[in-house]
Amino acid sequence: MDCIGRYYYLDGRIYTAVEGMPELSGEVSFYEVIRTRNGVPLFFDEHMKRLGNGIATRYDIDHDIADRVAAGFDTLVSSESFQEMNVRVTVTFTGMQYSLHICYIPSSYPTEEIIHEGARLILFHAERIDPGVKILNKSLRMNVNTELQHRKAYEALLVNREGLITEGSRSNVFFIEDESLIVTPPDSMVLSGITREKIIGLCRSEGLNLMFGSVSETDLPRYRSLFITGTSPMVLGVQSVEDHHFEVNNPVTDKLRRLYERMVDRSISSYKMRNRKY
């Protein structure tokens, strides 16, 4: 397991890292990666809804797993808390029984330089088996990470067998054709992230022209700008994809980034008010 920190949570108990990280085994694992700030998970309810919906596609459990995750998360935070770090919640099933594992994981937040100059992206030809459900795919993650390190890029955009860009390996993508049109792949093609859902909502509330459509890798020169969204990048402008370069400081991207940060602040306040002690 790629957990970090001195502690992890497993099925009702806190364990120290020196006791060894467990290698979770089972039929299938569902997971959520949640960004935390000072021990507070961002958009906790939204993450738990997606986790529950994913589990419901294969298993019928008779309780709200969010309560157990919240208790486990609070137990981990009471032992160790970082100023800002991602947490991974993993629910692994064997038959109808499951294990709940929560730990801090390495977090690839963009540097100030990347935020200012934009991220460098590459294309990676691969497809998720079931893009709508967040199931662990270690081989894809490993292969993408190897390529990112080799080519010194921040993120990879996945390209399917039809040559269409679907999403990032750990993010979603929005293309800006001009200041009045934003294009993002349809829900059926992507694992829709919480940040993506928030940005779609902001586009609608701000009256921006958002269109769901397929974008081919050969279409990239058509677009003026693009940005990615996700747990770690949040809303991040892109300077290049392969040899194609884009405008980073686009007013649409800048506006959505500011509005999203306000939503993050409200999410933190909301979580703190729910009988939690911070």
Secondary structure, DSSP 8 states (H G I E B T S, - for coil): ---EEEEEEETTEEEEGGG------SSEEEEEEEEEETTEETTHHHHHHHHHHHHHTT---SS-HHHHHHHHHHHHHHH---SEEEEEEEEEEETTEEEEEEEEE------HHHHHH-EEEEEEE---SSTTS-B--HHHHHHHHHHHHHHT-SEEEEE-TTSEEEEESSSEEEEEEETTEEEE--GGGS---HHHHHHHHHHHHTT--EEE--EEGGGGGG-SEEEEEETTTEEEEEEEETTEE--SS-HHHHHHHHHHHHHHHHHHHHHHTTT---
